[in-house]
Structures are given as structure tokens and as C-alpha cells.
Amino acid sequence: MPFMNVKASCPISEDQEVRLKAALGEAISLIPGKSESHLMLSFTENCRIWFAGSRNGPIVMAETAIFGETTPEDFQRFGQEAVKILKRELGAAQVYVNLHQTKDWAW
């Protein structure tokens, strides 16, 4: 199961959230074995985020975790696509996507 925790310094409208869900759901399939059908997303808007001593934004930080393993190349392809999506949908000046994989989840 992939999980993305998206924090943005700007508002996120319901329409933007739906578009982000769809686009990120498609992008997660760049990681073999992952799909929107198991993607969990969390959006937090209007965060106080500073970057390089400034709050000029919008600024977005998205922490992404996947259960299992993938290659660095697959993570890179997904990460680059996620950055494009977040910049496009939120008009963000700065977007960072933290990627990590784990086998230590319980459900």
C-alpha cells in the first residue's frame, strides 16, 4: 500500500483534491505492483511552511511511503511525476517529495 501525506502552504479546493487524487493515482502505477486501488492520500492545506528562510509559495512537501521494495529508478520516475502534478495543480513554486519504502506496517 502506498501512502502520500501532502502538506501545502496554500488552500486546496475540493476540485483540486479530486484532480490530485486522480493524477497521483495514475502516477503511482509507475512503481511496479502499485495502483490507485490501494493508494492512501492525505491532504493538509494552509500549512505554515518555510523554505530557505522564506514563506514565499505555495510550498508543498509530500511524504511518500510504500509497503515493500522498488528500485531507485522506479521511485525517481514516480517522484518526478508527482512533483509535476503538485506544481501544476497547486501552482506551487517549491515542491519536494520524500520517498521511502518499508516492510514494517501493521493493519
ZAFI-651320 format. One record per residue (C-alpha): residue in one letter; x, y, z. Coordinates in steps of 0.5 Angstrom, whole numbers, plus 500, padded with zeros to 3 digits. Layout:
AXYZ
...
//
This chain:
M500500500
P503507498
F501513503
M502520501
N502525506
V501532502
K503539506
A501545503
S502552505
C496554500
P489553500
I487546497
S480546494
E475540493
D476540486
Q484541486
E484535491
V480531486
R485532481
L491531485
K488524487
A487522480
A493524478
L497522483
G493515483
E496515476
A503516477
I503511483
S503506478
L510508475
I512504481
P511496479
G506493483
K503500486
S496503484
E491508486
S486502488
H491501494
L493509495
M492512501
L492520501
S492525506
F492533504
T493538509
E492545507
N495552509
C501550513
R506555515
I512552511
W518556511
F524554505
A531558505
G528563510
S522565507
R515563506
N514565499
G510560496
P506556495
I511551498
V509543498
M512538502
A510531500
E512525504
T511518501
A512511503
I511505500
F510498503
G515493500
E521495496
T522498489
T528501485
P531507486
E529509478
D522507480
F522512486
Q525517481
R520516476
F514517481
G518523485
Q519527478
E512526476
A509527483
V513534483
K510536476
I503534479
L503538485
K507544482
R501544476
E495543481
L497548486
G501553483
A507551488
A514555487
Q517549491
V515542491
Y519537495
V517529495
N520525500
L520518498
H522512503
Q520504503
T518500509
K516493511
D514495518
W507496517
A501493521
W494493519
//
